[in-house]
Amino acid sequence: MASVNLDLASRLDITCRKNDTFKLELTVTDEDGDAIDLSSNYTFEIDVRKRANSSTTVLSFTEGDSNFTKTSSGVLTITKAASSMNVSPGVYVYDLQATNSSETPSNVSTWFAGDFVIIDDVTE
């Protein structure tokens, strides 16, 4: 029997610290190793939850909150202010969804997914 796997997401586990500024810089390339122009047509969203099927989001990164900076050379910078990182320490899950609006209909795909670990902070 034939099968096909349409899950193209790369596993990327993230560990960060409670109440610290979150900044993650990724360089995104296509299958040929060429940088993807992220400066237009792409929007991104990340939800962090206790479990994948949980209806409660403990942390969210959105375009509307200016959590993403995108360049034509494929650099995606994800940020969150320290004041927004006041989340209970623990192991959560997340995924990063990319929407490419240059296609009709827009192409939505998950680029990265994995564990999102928040370590307790000593200095508050």
C-alpha distance (Angstrom), angle and dihedral (degrees) to the residues before:
residue distance angle dihedral
M1 . . .
A2 3.80 . .
S3 3.77 123.8 .
V4 3.77 138.1 -174.1
N5 3.79 128.8 -156.3
L6 3.81 113.5 -150.1
D7 3.83 93.2 177.0
L8 3.79 102.7 109.3
A9 3.81 96.0 164.6
S10 3.79 117.3 128.5
R11 3.78 117.9 -137.0
L12 3.78 111.1 -116.2
D13 3.80 118.3 168.4
I14 3.81 114.8 -157.1
T15 3.81 126.8 -157.3
C16 3.80 120.0 -171.8
R17 3.78 138.8 156.1
K18 3.80 129.2 -104.2
N19 3.83 113.7 -106.0
D20 3.82 93.8 10.0
T21 3.80 123.6 117.1
F22 3.80 109.5 -95.3
K23 3.81 115.7 -137.7
L24 3.79 124.1 162.6
E25 3.79 123.1 171.3
L26 3.80 119.0 -162.4
T27 3.79 130.2 -179.7
V28 3.79 109.7 -146.0
T29 3.80 121.5 -156.5
D30 3.79 136.2 175.4
E31 3.80 125.8 -117.7
D32 3.83 89.9 -80.9
G33 3.81 92.3 54.1
D34 3.80 93.8 -107.6
A35 3.80 118.1 139.0
I36 3.81 114.8 -104.7
D37 3.81 114.1 -128.2
L38 3.80 101.3 -120.9
S39 3.82 96.2 170.2
S40 3.80 94.2 95.1
N41 3.81 137.5 19.5
Y42 3.83 94.2 23.1
T43 3.79 127.7 99.6
F44 3.80 125.7 176.0
E45 3.78 139.4 -156.0
I46 3.80 134.4 -178.1
D47 3.80 126.8 -167.3
V48 3.80 121.6 -170.3
R49 3.81 116.1 -159.1
K50 3.80 138.4 166.8
R51 3.81 90.0 -116.4
A52 3.80 131.8 5.7
N53 3.81 92.1 -111.9
S54 3.82 94.8 45.6
S55 3.80 115.5 119.5
T56 3.82 91.6 -150.2
T57 3.80 119.3 86.7
V58 3.82 112.1 -154.4
L59 3.80 95.2 -173.2
S60 3.79 132.2 12.0
F61 3.81 132.4 -168.8
T62 3.80 114.7 -162.0
E63 3.79 140.5 169.7
G64 3.81 89.1 -122.7
D65 3.81 90.5 60.9
S66 3.84 91.1 49.4
N67 3.80 91.2 -117.1
F68 3.82 92.7 141.9
T69 3.79 132.1 63.3
K70 3.81 115.3 -173.0
T71 3.79 132.3 -168.4
S72 3.79 136.5 -167.1
S73 3.82 88.4 -118.7
G74 3.82 92.6 64.9
V75 3.80 98.8 -99.6
L76 3.80 114.0 144.3
T77 3.80 114.9 -173.2
I78 3.80 116.9 -166.9
T79 3.81 117.4 -163.9
K80 3.79 139.7 174.5
A81 3.81 126.4 -179.7
A82 3.80 117.3 -111.9
S83 3.82 89.4 -117.3
S84 3.82 89.2 60.9
M85 3.82 93.1 50.5
N86 3.80 94.3 72.8
V87 3.81 92.5 122.2
S88 3.80 126.3 140.9
P89 3.80 111.0 -97.0
G90 3.79 114.0 -104.3
V91 3.77 147.3 100.3
Y92 3.78 113.9 -68.1
V93 3.81 135.0 165.9
Y94 3.79 128.6 -122.3
D95 3.76 143.2 172.9
L96 3.78 133.5 -160.0
Q97 3.79 114.2 -137.9
A98 3.78 121.5 -162.4
T99 3.79 122.9 -160.0
N100 3.80 118.2 -160.2
S101 3.80 108.0 -160.8
S102 3.82 94.3 -174.7
E103 3.81 88.7 82.3
T104 3.80 125.2 71.3
P105 2.93 111.1 -104.1
S106 3.80 96.6 23.2
N107 3.79 112.9 -99.7
V108 3.82 112.2 -123.7
S109 3.79 116.7 -168.8
T110 3.78 138.2 160.7
W111 3.81 110.0 -120.6
F112 3.81 101.2 177.1
A113 3.80 136.0 16.2
G114 3.78 137.9 163.8
D115 3.77 145.2 101.3
F116 3.81 120.0 -24.3
V117 3.80 107.2 -157.4
I118 3.79 120.3 -167.7
I119 3.81 115.6 -164.5
D120 3.79 120.8 -155.0
D121 3.80 116.9 -103.6
V122 3.81 123.0 -132.6
T123 3.80 99.4 -160.7
E124 3.79 113.2 56.2
